[in-house]
Amino acid sequence: MGIEPTTSKVEAAEEVAKSWFQVFQDVKVNLAKVHSRQKQQADRRCSSAPSYSIGSQSCKLSKKWIGPYEVLEVLPNTLKLKL
């Protein structure tokens, strides 16, 4: 899979193909390292979502932001609020 060096009767063409293949392999390795490093940096700053329960009031939903709203139902990705 990927770029395969071809065979040629011209030695210079073979050398160029080999060098490009090596560059391609190096780029793949370095991209994997960078991807891993970026994931570590992003995960370091992530915090877990607050847990809500039915009937509770959240500070984020306080009077400063028009609320507080009562939590009626906790859904997988959202909350159902009493408006």
PyMOL Python script that loads the backbone (N, CA, C, O; Angstrom):
from pymol import cmd

cmd.read_pdbstr("""\
ATOM      1  N   MET A   1       0.842  -1.173   0.000  1.00  0.00           N
ATOM      2  CA  MET A   1       0.000   0.000   0.000  1.00  0.00           C
ATOM      3  C   MET A   1       0.886   1.234   0.000  1.00  0.00           C
ATOM      4  O   MET A   1       1.915   1.258   0.675  1.00  0.00           O
ATOM      5  N   GLY A   2       0.508   2.233  -0.730  1.00  0.00           N
ATOM      6  CA  GLY A   2       1.311   3.437  -0.765  1.00  0.00           C
ATOM      7  C   GLY A   2       2.116   3.516  -2.036  1.00  0.00           C
ATOM      8  O   GLY A   2       1.771   2.892  -3.039  1.00  0.00           O
ATOM      9  N   ILE A   3       3.173   4.271  -1.999  1.00  0.00           N
ATOM     10  CA  ILE A   3       4.016   4.467  -3.167  1.00  0.00           C
ATOM     11  C   ILE A   3       5.105   3.403  -3.167  1.00  0.00           C
ATOM     12  O   ILE A   3       5.869   3.276  -2.210  1.00  0.00           O
ATOM     13  N   GLU A   4       5.162   2.652  -4.241  1.00  0.00           N
ATOM     14  CA  GLU A   4       6.175   1.606  -4.375  1.00  0.00           C
ATOM     15  C   GLU A   4       7.219   2.077  -5.382  1.00  0.00           C
ATOM     16  O   GLU A   4       6.855   2.567  -6.451  1.00  0.00           O
ATOM     17  N   PRO A   5       8.511   1.941  -5.069  1.00  0.00           N
ATOM     18  CA  PRO A   5       9.529   2.331  -6.041  1.00  0.00           C
ATOM     19  C   PRO A   5       9.495   1.387  -7.243  1.00  0.00           C
ATOM     20  O   PRO A   5       9.351   0.174  -7.092  1.00  0.00           O
ATOM     21  N   THR A   6       9.629   1.953  -8.410  1.00  0.00           N
ATOM     22  CA  THR A   6       9.614   1.136  -9.620  1.00  0.00           C
ATOM     23  C   THR A   6      11.042   0.791 -10.023  1.00  0.00           C
ATOM     24  O   THR A   6      11.994   1.440  -9.589  1.00  0.00           O
ATOM     25  N   THR A   7      11.181  -0.227 -10.851  1.00  0.00           N
ATOM     26  CA  THR A   7      12.511  -0.578 -11.353  1.00  0.00           C
ATOM     27  C   THR A   7      12.737   0.126 -12.679  1.00  0.00           C
ATOM     28  O   THR A   7      11.812   0.290 -13.475  1.00  0.00           O
ATOM     29  N   SER A   8      13.965   0.537 -12.905  1.00  0.00           N
ATOM     30  CA  SER A   8      14.313   1.259 -14.123  1.00  0.00           C
ATOM     31  C   SER A   8      15.714   0.870 -14.547  1.00  0.00           C
ATOM     32  O   SER A   8      16.519   0.411 -13.737  1.00  0.00           O
ATOM     33  N   LYS A   9      15.992   1.060 -15.824  1.00  0.00           N
ATOM     34  CA  LYS A   9      17.330   0.779 -16.327  1.00  0.00           C
ATOM     35  C   LYS A   9      18.265   1.947 -16.051  1.00  0.00           C
ATOM     36  O   LYS A   9      19.484   1.814 -16.164  1.00  0.00           O
ATOM     37  N   VAL A  10      17.698   3.084 -15.692  1.00  0.00           N
ATOM     38  CA  VAL A  10      18.507   4.268 -15.408  1.00  0.00           C
ATOM     39  C   VAL A  10      18.759   4.315 -13.900  1.00  0.00           C
ATOM     40  O   VAL A  10      17.817   4.400 -13.111  1.00  0.00           O
ATOM     41  N   GLU A  11      20.021   4.259 -13.506  1.00  0.00           N
ATOM     42  CA  GLU A  11      20.361   4.220 -12.081  1.00  0.00           C
ATOM     43  C   GLU A  11      19.928   5.482 -11.353  1.00  0.00           C
ATOM     44  O   GLU A  11      19.471   5.407 -10.212  1.00  0.00           O
ATOM     45  N   ALA A  12      20.061   6.625 -11.984  1.00  0.00           N
ATOM     46  CA  ALA A  12      19.675   7.887 -11.339  1.00  0.00           C
ATOM     47  C   ALA A  12      18.184   7.897 -11.025  1.00  0.00           C
ATOM     48  O   ALA A  12      17.774   8.394  -9.976  1.00  0.00           O
ATOM     49  N   ALA A  13      17.381   7.359 -11.917  1.00  0.00           N
ATOM     50  CA  ALA A  13      15.935   7.306 -11.683  1.00  0.00           C
ATOM     51  C   ALA A  13      15.623   6.386 -10.510  1.00  0.00           C
ATOM     52  O   ALA A  13      14.737   6.670  -9.705  1.00  0.00           O
ATOM     53  N   GLU A  14      16.359   5.281 -10.420  1.00  0.00           N
ATOM     54  CA  GLU A  14      16.160   4.371  -9.291  1.00  0.00           C
ATOM     55  C   GLU A  14      16.522   5.035  -7.974  1.00  0.00           C
ATOM     56  O   GLU A  14      15.813   4.876  -6.980  1.00  0.00           O
ATOM     57  N   GLU A  15      17.606   5.767  -7.961  1.00  0.00           N
ATOM     58  CA  GLU A  15      18.034   6.459  -6.740  1.00  0.00           C
ATOM     59  C   GLU A  15      17.007   7.508  -6.312  1.00  0.00           C
ATOM     60  O   GLU A  15      16.707   7.643  -5.125  1.00  0.00           O
ATOM     61  N   VAL A  16      16.475   8.244  -7.279  1.00  0.00           N
ATOM     62  CA  VAL A  16      15.452   9.252  -6.966  1.00  0.00           C
ATOM     63  C   VAL A  16      14.212   8.572  -6.404  1.00  0.00           C
ATOM     64  O   VAL A  16      13.636   9.041  -5.422  1.00  0.00           O
ATOM     65  N   ALA A  17      13.800   7.473  -7.019  1.00  0.00           N
ATOM     66  CA  ALA A  17      12.623   6.750  -6.537  1.00  0.00           C
ATOM     67  C   ALA A  17      12.847   6.231  -5.121  1.00  0.00           C
ATOM     68  O   ALA A  17      11.948   6.307  -4.284  1.00  0.00           O
ATOM     69  N   LYS A  18      14.041   5.704  -4.847  1.00  0.00           N
ATOM     70  CA  LYS A  18      14.348   5.207  -3.500  1.00  0.00           C
ATOM     71  C   LYS A  18      14.358   6.339  -2.484  1.00  0.00           C
ATOM     72  O   LYS A  18      13.860   6.186  -1.368  1.00  0.00           O
ATOM     73  N   SER A  19      14.928   7.479  -2.875  1.00  0.00           N
ATOM     74  CA  SER A  19      14.975   8.599  -1.923  1.00  0.00           C
ATOM     75  C   SER A  19      13.573   9.131  -1.644  1.00  0.00           C
ATOM     76  O   SER A  19      13.259   9.479  -0.505  1.00  0.00           O
ATOM     77  N   TRP A  20      12.719   9.200  -2.683  1.00  0.00           N
ATOM     78  CA  TRP A  20      11.344   9.655  -2.461  1.00  0.00           C
ATOM     79  C   TRP A  20      10.578   8.670  -1.592  1.00  0.00           C
ATOM     80  O   TRP A  20       9.777   9.071  -0.747  1.00  0.00           O
ATOM     81  N   PHE A  21      10.822   7.386  -1.798  1.00  0.00           N
ATOM     82  CA  PHE A  21      10.164   6.376  -0.977  1.00  0.00           C
ATOM     83  C   PHE A  21      10.588   6.520   0.481  1.00  0.00           C
ATOM     84  O   PHE A  21       9.756   6.403   1.381  1.00  0.00           O
ATOM     85  N   GLN A  22      11.872   6.773   0.723  1.00  0.00           N
ATOM     86  CA  GLN A  22      12.365   6.965   2.088  1.00  0.00           C
ATOM     87  C   GLN A  22      11.760   8.220   2.709  1.00  0.00           C
ATOM     88  O   GLN A  22      11.389   8.216   3.883  1.00  0.00           O
ATOM     89  N   VAL A  23      11.660   9.288   1.927  1.00  0.00           N
ATOM     90  CA  VAL A  23      11.037  10.524   2.421  1.00  0.00           C
ATOM     91  C   VAL A  23       9.586  10.253   2.793  1.00  0.00           C
ATOM     92  O   VAL A  23       9.114  10.710   3.834  1.00  0.00           O
ATOM     93  N   PHE A  24       8.884   9.514   1.950  1.00  0.00           N
ATOM     94  CA  PHE A  24       7.490   9.173   2.222  1.00  0.00           C
ATOM     95  C   PHE A  24       7.362   8.388   3.524  1.00  0.00           C
ATOM     96  O   PHE A  24       6.463   8.655   4.321  1.00  0.00           O
ATOM     97  N   GLN A  25       8.248   7.430   3.744  1.00  0.00           N
ATOM     98  CA  GLN A  25       8.219   6.644   4.979  1.00  0.00           C
ATOM     99  C   GLN A  25       8.504   7.531   6.194  1.00  0.00           C
ATOM    100  O   GLN A  25       7.848   7.392   7.226  1.00  0.00           O
ATOM    101  N   ASP A  26       9.469   8.433   6.078  1.00  0.00           N
ATOM    102  CA  ASP A  26       9.796   9.347   7.178  1.00  0.00           C
ATOM    103  C   ASP A  26       8.622  10.260   7.506  1.00  0.00           C
ATOM    104  O   ASP A  26       8.332  10.519   8.674  1.00  0.00           O
ATOM    105  N   VAL A  27       7.950  10.743   6.468  1.00  0.00           N
ATOM    106  CA  VAL A  27       6.792  11.619   6.679  1.00  0.00           C
ATOM    107  C   VAL A  27       5.692  10.863   7.409  1.00  0.00           C
ATOM    108  O   VAL A  27       5.076  11.408   8.325  1.00  0.00           O
ATOM    109  N   LYS A  28       5.434   9.613   7.021  1.00  0.00           N
ATOM    110  CA  LYS A  28       4.406   8.825   7.701  1.00  0.00           C
ATOM    111  C   LYS A  28       4.729   8.648   9.178  1.00  0.00           C
ATOM    112  O   LYS A  28       3.847   8.786  10.026  1.00  0.00           O
ATOM    113  N   VAL A  29       5.979   8.344   9.491  1.00  0.00           N
ATOM    114  CA  VAL A  29       6.391   8.145  10.885  1.00  0.00           C
ATOM    115  C   VAL A  29       6.248   9.444  11.669  1.00  0.00           C
ATOM    116  O   VAL A  29       5.732   9.448  12.786  1.00  0.00           O
ATOM    117  N   ASN A  30       6.706  10.544  11.081  1.00  0.00           N
ATOM    118  CA  ASN A  30       6.639  11.829  11.782  1.00  0.00           C
ATOM    119  C   ASN A  30       5.207  12.304  11.968  1.00  0.00           C
ATOM    120  O   ASN A  30       4.887  12.892  13.002  1.00  0.00           O
ATOM    121  N   LEU A  31       4.338  12.064  10.992  1.00  0.00           N
ATOM    122  CA  LEU A  31       2.932  12.432  11.152  1.00  0.00           C
ATOM    123  C   LEU A  31       2.278  11.637  12.282  1.00  0.00           C
ATOM    124  O   LEU A  31       1.461  12.179  13.027  1.00  0.00           O
ATOM    125  N   ALA A  32       2.625  10.372  12.412  1.00  0.00           N
ATOM    126  CA  ALA A  32       2.081   9.563  13.508  1.00  0.00           C
ATOM    127  C   ALA A  32       2.551  10.101  14.853  1.00  0.00           C
ATOM    128  O   ALA A  32       1.772  10.147  15.805  1.00  0.00           O
ATOM    129  N   LYS A  33       3.825  10.510  14.944  1.00  0.00           N
ATOM    130  CA  LYS A  33       4.344  11.083  16.191  1.00  0.00           C
ATOM    131  C   LYS A  33       3.637  12.388  16.532  1.00  0.00           C
ATOM    132  O   LYS A  33       3.257  12.615  17.681  1.00  0.00           O
ATOM    133  N   VAL A  34       3.461  13.249  15.523  1.00  0.00           N
ATOM    134  CA  VAL A  34       2.808  14.541  15.747  1.00  0.00           C
ATOM    135  C   VAL A  34       1.360  14.334  16.159  1.00  0.00           C
ATOM    136  O   VAL A  34       0.858  15.028  17.043  1.00  0.00           O
ATOM    137  N   HIS A  35       0.686  13.380  15.521  1.00  0.00           N
ATOM    138  CA  HIS A  35      -0.702  13.101  15.871  1.00  0.00           C
ATOM    139  C   HIS A  35      -0.814  12.671  17.330  1.00  0.00           C
ATOM    140  O   HIS A  35      -1.702  13.128  18.050  1.00  0.00           O
ATOM    141  N   SER A  36       0.081  11.798  17.758  1.00  0.00           N
ATOM    142  CA  SER A  36       0.081  11.334  19.143  1.00  0.00           C
ATOM    143  C   SER A  36       0.341  12.486  20.110  1.00  0.00           C
ATOM    144  O   SER A  36      -0.324  12.599  21.139  1.00  0.00           O
ATOM    145  N   ARG A  37       1.298  13.332  19.783  1.00  0.00           N
ATOM    146  CA  ARG A  37       1.648  14.469  20.640  1.00  0.00           C
ATOM    147  C   ARG A  37       0.478  15.453  20.738  1.00  0.00           C
ATOM    148  O   ARG A  37       0.175  15.943  21.826  1.00  0.00           O
ATOM    149  N   GLN A  38      -0.177  15.745  19.617  1.00  0.00           N
ATOM    150  CA  GLN A  38      -1.308  16.667  19.640  1.00  0.00           C
ATOM    151  C   GLN A  38      -2.464  16.096  20.447  1.00  0.00           C
ATOM    152  O   GLN A  38      -3.159  16.836  21.143  1.00  0.00           O
ATOM    153  N   LYS A  39      -2.676  14.787  20.360  1.00  0.00           N
ATOM    154  CA  LYS A  39      -3.740  14.167  21.151  1.00  0.00           C
ATOM    155  C   LYS A  39      -3.439  14.280  22.639  1.00  0.00           C
ATOM    156  O   LYS A  39      -4.338  14.565  23.431  1.00  0.00           O
ATOM    157  N   GLN A  40      -2.189  14.060  23.029  1.00  0.00           N
ATOM    158  CA  GLN A  40      -1.809  14.193  24.435  1.00  0.00           C
ATOM    159  C   GLN A  40      -2.044  15.618  24.922  1.00  0.00           C
ATOM    160  O   GLN A  40      -2.565  15.815  26.019  1.00  0.00           O
ATOM    161  N   GLN A  41      -1.668  16.609  24.126  1.00  0.00           N
ATOM    162  CA  GLN A  41      -1.838  18.005  24.520  1.00  0.00           C
ATOM    163  C   GLN A  41      -3.320  18.365  24.629  1.00  0.00           C
ATOM    164  O   GLN A  41      -3.716  19.069  25.558  1.00  0.00           O
ATOM    165  N   ALA A  42      -4.135  17.894  23.700  1.00  0.00           N
ATOM    166  CA  ALA A  42      -5.567  18.189  23.739  1.00  0.00           C
ATOM    167  C   ALA A  42      -6.230  17.509  24.932  1.00  0.00           C
ATOM    168  O   ALA A  42      -7.061  18.115  25.608  1.00  0.00           O
ATOM    169  N   ASP A  43      -5.870  16.258  25.195  1.00  0.00           N
ATOM    170  CA  ASP A  43      -6.466  15.524  26.307  1.00  0.00           C
ATOM    171  C   ASP A  43      -6.042  16.102  27.653  1.00  0.00           C
ATOM    172  O   ASP A  43      -6.769  15.980  28.639  1.00  0.00           O
ATOM    173  N   ARG A  44      -4.880  16.724  27.695  1.00  0.00           N
ATOM    174  CA  ARG A  44      -4.393  17.303  28.952  1.00  0.00           C
ATOM    175  C   ARG A  44      -5.299  18.448  29.407  1.00  0.00           C
ATOM    176  O   ARG A  44      -5.484  18.658  30.606  1.00  0.00           O
ATOM    177  N   ARG A  45      -5.853  19.176  28.464  1.00  0.00           N
ATOM    178  CA  ARG A  45      -6.690  20.328  28.791  1.00  0.00           C
ATOM    179  C   ARG A  45      -8.175  19.979  28.900  1.00  0.00           C
ATOM    180  O   ARG A  45      -8.978  20.818  29.307  1.00  0.00           O
ATOM    181  N   CYS A  46      -8.541  18.761  28.544  1.00  0.00           N
ATOM    182  CA  CYS A  46      -9.943  18.351  28.594  1.00  0.00           C
ATOM    183  C   CYS A  46     -10.367  18.091  30.036  1.00  0.00           C
ATOM    184  O   CYS A  46      -9.608  17.547  30.838  1.00  0.00           O
ATOM    185  N   SER A  47     -11.557  18.480  30.334  1.00  0.00           N
ATOM    186  CA  SER A  47     -12.114  18.158  31.646  1.00  0.00           C
ATOM    187  C   SER A  47     -13.401  17.374  31.436  1.00  0.00           C
ATOM    188  O   SER A  47     -14.046  17.490  30.394  1.00  0.00           O
ATOM    189  N   SER A  48     -13.760  16.596  32.406  1.00  0.00           N
ATOM    190  CA  SER A  48     -14.972  15.799  32.266  1.00  0.00           C
ATOM    191  C   SER A  48     -16.199  16.689  32.417  1.00  0.00           C
ATOM    192  O   SER A  48     -16.163  17.721  33.088  1.00  0.00           O
ATOM    193  N   ALA A  49     -17.260  16.275  31.792  1.00  0.00           N
ATOM    194  CA  ALA A  49     -18.503  17.041  31.835  1.00  0.00           C
ATOM    195  C   ALA A  49     -19.100  16.964  33.237  1.00  0.00           C
ATOM    196  O   ALA A  49     -18.957  15.945  33.912  1.00  0.00           O
ATOM    197  N   PRO A  50     -19.769  18.031  33.684  1.00  0.00           N
ATOM    198  CA  PRO A  50     -20.399  17.977  35.001  1.00  0.00           C
ATOM    199  C   PRO A  50     -21.553  16.980  34.990  1.00  0.00           C
ATOM    200  O   PRO A  50     -22.190  16.764  33.959  1.00  0.00           O
ATOM    201  N   SER A  51     -21.811  16.384  36.131  1.00  0.00           N
ATOM    202  CA  SER A  51     -22.932  15.451  36.210  1.00  0.00           C
ATOM    203  C   SER A  51     -24.157  16.203  36.722  1.00  0.00           C
ATOM    204  O   SER A  51     -24.094  16.914  37.725  1.00  0.00           O
ATOM    205  N   TYR A  52     -25.248  16.035  36.027  1.00  0.00           N
ATOM    206  CA  TYR A  52     -26.508  16.672  36.396  1.00  0.00           C
ATOM    207  C   TYR A  52     -27.463  15.599  36.874  1.00  0.00           C
ATOM    208  O   TYR A  52     -27.379  14.445  36.452  1.00  0.00           O
ATOM    209  N   SER A  53     -28.359  15.978  37.745  1.00  0.00           N
ATOM    210  CA  SER A  53     -29.409  15.066  38.170  1.00  0.00           C
ATOM    211  C   SER A  53     -30.737  15.800  38.090  1.00  0.00           C
ATOM    212  O   SER A  53     -30.777  17.031  38.089  1.00  0.00           O
ATOM    213  N   ILE A  54     -31.800  15.057  38.025  1.00  0.00           N
ATOM    214  CA  ILE A  54     -33.130  15.640  37.886  1.00  0.00           C
ATOM    215  C   ILE A  54     -33.443  16.478  39.117  1.00  0.00           C
ATOM    216  O   ILE A  54     -33.270  16.024  40.247  1.00  0.00           O
ATOM    217  N   GLY A  55     -33.907  17.707  38.891  1.00  0.00           N
ATOM    218  CA  GLY A  55     -34.248  18.621  39.971  1.00  0.00           C
ATOM    219  C   GLY A  55     -33.113  19.527  40.398  1.00  0.00           C
ATOM    220  O   GLY A  55     -33.339  20.466  41.162  1.00  0.00           O
ATOM    221  N   SER A  56     -31.906  19.282  39.933  1.00  0.00           N
ATOM    222  CA  SER A  56     -30.770  20.118  40.330  1.00  0.00           C
ATOM    223  C   SER A  56     -30.727  21.391  39.498  1.00  0.00           C
ATOM    224  O   SER A  56     -31.338  21.476  38.433  1.00  0.00           O
ATOM    225  N   GLN A  57     -29.989  22.387  40.008  1.00  0.00           N
ATOM    226  CA  GLN A  57     -29.785  23.629  39.283  1.00  0.00           C
ATOM    227  C   GLN A  57     -28.291  23.796  39.081  1.00  0.00           C
ATOM    228  O   GLN A  57     -27.492  23.527  39.978  1.00  0.00           O
ATOM    229  N   SER A  58     -27.933  24.236  37.910  1.00  0.00           N
ATOM    230  CA  SER A  58     -26.528  24.374  37.572  1.00  0.00           C
ATOM    231  C   SER A  58     -26.105  25.823  37.683  1.00  0.00           C
ATOM    232  O   SER A  58     -26.896  26.719  37.389  1.00  0.00           O
ATOM    233  N   CYS A  59     -24.854  26.077  38.108  1.00  0.00           N
ATOM    234  CA  CYS A  59     -24.329  27.446  38.163  1.00  0.00           C
ATOM    235  C   CYS A  59     -24.310  28.069  36.780  1.00  0.00           C
ATOM    236  O   CYS A  59     -24.547  29.270  36.643  1.00  0.00           O
ATOM    237  N   LYS A  60     -24.037  27.286  35.764  1.00  0.00           N
ATOM    238  CA  LYS A  60     -24.002  27.804  34.403  1.00  0.00           C
ATOM    239  C   LYS A  60     -25.392  28.259  33.972  1.00  0.00           C
ATOM    240  O   LYS A  60     -25.534  29.088  33.073  1.00  0.00           O
ATOM    241  N   LEU A  61     -26.405  27.713  34.616  1.00  0.00           N
ATOM    242  CA  LEU A  61     -27.776  28.094  34.292  1.00  0.00           C
ATOM    243  C   LEU A  61     -28.332  29.049  35.349  1.00  0.00           C
ATOM    244  O   LEU A  61     -29.539  29.061  35.594  1.00  0.00           O
ATOM    245  N   SER A  62     -27.471  29.846  35.974  1.00  0.00           N
ATOM    246  CA  SER A  62     -27.899  30.733  37.056  1.00  0.00           C
ATOM    247  C   SER A  62     -28.449  32.048  36.512  1.00  0.00           C
ATOM    248  O   SER A  62     -28.561  32.227  35.300  1.00  0.00           O
ATOM    249  N   LYS A  63     -28.796  32.975  37.423  1.00  0.00           N
ATOM    250  CA  LYS A  63     -29.423  34.240  37.048  1.00  0.00           C
ATOM    251  C   LYS A  63     -28.545  35.073  36.121  1.00  0.00           C
ATOM    252  O   LYS A  63     -29.064  35.847  35.317  1.00  0.00           O
ATOM    253  N   LYS A  64     -27.255  34.930  36.217  1.00  0.00           N
ATOM    254  CA  LYS A  64     -26.351  35.674  35.340  1.00  0.00           C
ATOM    255  C   LYS A  64     -26.642  35.365  33.871  1.00  0.00           C
ATOM    256  O   LYS A  64     -26.440  36.214  33.004  1.00  0.00           O
ATOM    257  N   TRP A  65     -27.110  34.163  33.598  1.00  0.00           N
ATOM    258  CA  TRP A  65     -27.417  33.753  32.233  1.00  0.00           C
ATOM    259  C   TRP A  65     -28.926  33.566  32.039  1.00  0.00           C
ATOM    260  O   TRP A  65     -29.311  32.715  31.237  1.00  0.00           O
ATOM    261  N   ILE A  66     -29.768  34.283  32.698  1.00  0.00           N
ATOM    262  CA  ILE A  66     -31.229  34.271  32.574  1.00  0.00           C
ATOM    263  C   ILE A  66     -31.882  33.208  33.462  1.00  0.00           C
ATOM    264  O   ILE A  66     -33.062  33.361  33.776  1.00  0.00           O
ATOM    265  N   GLY A  67     -31.223  32.186  33.870  1.00  0.00           N
ATOM    266  CA  GLY A  67     -31.764  31.060  34.630  1.00  0.00           C
ATOM    267  C   GLY A  67     -32.010  31.421  36.072  1.00  0.00           C
ATOM    268  O   GLY A  67     -32.281  32.597  36.314  1.00  0.00           O
ATOM    269  N   PRO A  68     -31.949  30.570  37.040  1.00  0.00           N
ATOM    270  CA  PRO A  68     -31.619  29.149  36.903  1.00  0.00           C
ATOM    271  C   PRO A  68     -32.806  28.343  36.388  1.00  0.00           C
ATOM    272  O   PRO A  68     -33.964  28.663  36.655  1.00  0.00           O
ATOM    273  N   TYR A  69     -32.493  27.319  35.661  1.00  0.00           N
ATOM    274  CA  TYR A  69     -33.513  26.426  35.146  1.00  0.00           C
ATOM    275  C   TYR A  69     -33.419  25.102  35.876  1.00  0.00           C
ATOM    276  O   TYR A  69     -32.334  24.639  36.226  1.00  0.00           O
ATOM    277  N   GLU A  70     -34.566  24.508  36.098  1.00  0.00           N
ATOM    278  CA  GLU A  70     -34.604  23.210  36.762  1.00  0.00           C
ATOM    279  C   GLU A  70     -34.392  22.110  35.720  1.00  0.00           C
ATOM    280  O   GLU A  70     -34.953  22.166  34.626  1.00  0.00           O
ATOM    281  N   VAL A  71     -33.590  21.126  36.063  1.00  0.00           N
ATOM    282  CA  VAL A  71     -33.330  19.996  35.169  1.00  0.00           C
ATOM    283  C   VAL A  71     -34.479  19.008  35.304  1.00  0.00           C
ATOM    284  O   VAL A  71     -34.732  18.480  36.387  1.00  0.00           O
ATOM    285  N   LEU A  72     -35.182  18.758  34.179  1.00  0.00           N
ATOM    286  CA  LEU A  72     -36.298  17.818  34.191  1.00  0.00           C
ATOM    287  C   LEU A  72     -35.864  16.405  33.810  1.00  0.00           C
ATOM    288  O   LEU A  72     -36.355  15.422  34.366  1.00  0.00           O
ATOM    289  N   GLU A  73     -34.942  16.316  32.860  1.00  0.00           N
ATOM    290  CA  GLU A  73     -34.516  15.005  32.376  1.00  0.00           C
ATOM    291  C   GLU A  73     -33.072  15.099  31.889  1.00  0.00           C
ATOM    292  O   GLU A  73     -32.680  16.076  31.251  1.00  0.00           O
ATOM    293  N   VAL A  74     -32.293  14.072  32.199  1.00  0.00           N
ATOM    294  CA  VAL A  74     -30.910  14.009  31.742  1.00  0.00           C
ATOM    295  C   VAL A  74     -30.859  13.045  30.564  1.00  0.00           C
ATOM    296  O   VAL A  74     -31.109  11.850  30.714  1.00  0.00           O
ATOM    297  N   LEU A  75     -30.529  13.583  29.383  1.00  0.00           N
ATOM    298  CA  LEU A  75     -30.420  12.787  28.164  1.00  0.00           C
ATOM    299  C   LEU A  75     -28.940  12.510  27.891  1.00  0.00           C
ATOM    300  O   LEU A  75     -28.086  13.133  28.521  1.00  0.00           O
ATOM    301  N   PRO A  76     -28.612  11.605  26.982  1.00  0.00           N
ATOM    302  CA  PRO A  76     -27.195  11.261  26.761  1.00  0.00           C
ATOM    303  C   PRO A  76     -26.301  12.461  26.454  1.00  0.00           C
ATOM    304  O   PRO A  76     -25.196  12.547  26.991  1.00  0.00           O
ATOM    305  N   ASN A  77     -26.742  13.377  25.616  1.00  0.00           N
ATOM    306  CA  ASN A  77     -25.893  14.504  25.239  1.00  0.00           C
ATOM    307  C   ASN A  77     -26.456  15.858  25.639  1.00  0.00           C
ATOM    308  O   ASN A  77     -25.788  16.875  25.453  1.00  0.00           O
ATOM    309  N   THR A  78     -27.656  15.895  26.178  1.00  0.00           N
ATOM    310  CA  THR A  78     -28.297  17.167  26.515  1.00  0.00           C
ATOM    311  C   THR A  78     -29.103  17.040  27.796  1.00  0.00           C
ATOM    312  O   THR A  78     -29.203  15.965  28.388  1.00  0.00           O
ATOM    313  N   LEU A  79     -29.666  18.149  28.204  1.00  0.00           N
ATOM    314  CA  LEU A  79     -30.559  18.194  29.361  1.00  0.00           C
ATOM    315  C   LEU A  79     -31.911  18.718  28.910  1.00  0.00           C
ATOM    316  O   LEU A  79     -31.990  19.555  28.011  1.00  0.00           O
ATOM    317  N   LYS A  80     -32.964  18.232  29.527  1.00  0.00           N
ATOM    318  CA  LYS A  80     -34.293  18.782  29.290  1.00  0.00           C
ATOM    319  C   LYS A  80     -34.583  19.689  30.472  1.00  0.00           C
ATOM    320  O   LYS A  80     -34.610  19.240  31.618  1.00  0.00           O
ATOM    321  N   LEU A  81     -34.804  20.990  30.185  1.00  0.00           N
ATOM    322  CA  LEU A  81     -34.961  21.987  31.236  1.00  0.00           C
ATOM    323  C   LEU A  81     -36.393  22.479  31.331  1.00  0.00           C
ATOM    324  O   LEU A  81     -37.134  22.463  30.349  1.00  0.00           O
ATOM    325  N   LYS A  82     -36.774  22.917  32.523  1.00  0.00           N
ATOM    326  CA  LYS A  82     -38.071  23.560  32.718  1.00  0.00           C
ATOM    327  C   LYS A  82     -37.860  25.042  32.460  1.00  0.00           C
ATOM    328  O   LYS A  82     -37.199  25.726  33.241  1.00  0.00           O
ATOM    329  N   LEU A  83     -38.425  25.540  31.359  1.00  0.00           N
ATOM    330  CA  LEU A  83     -38.243  26.943  30.985  1.00  0.00           C
ATOM    331  C   LEU A  83     -39.384  27.802  31.467  1.00  0.00           C
ATOM    332  O   LEU A  83     -39.387  29.011  31.235  1.00  0.00           O
TER     333      LEU A  83
END
""", "prot")
cmd.dss("prot")
cmd.show_as("cartoon", "prot")
cmd.util.cbc("prot")
cmd.orient("prot")
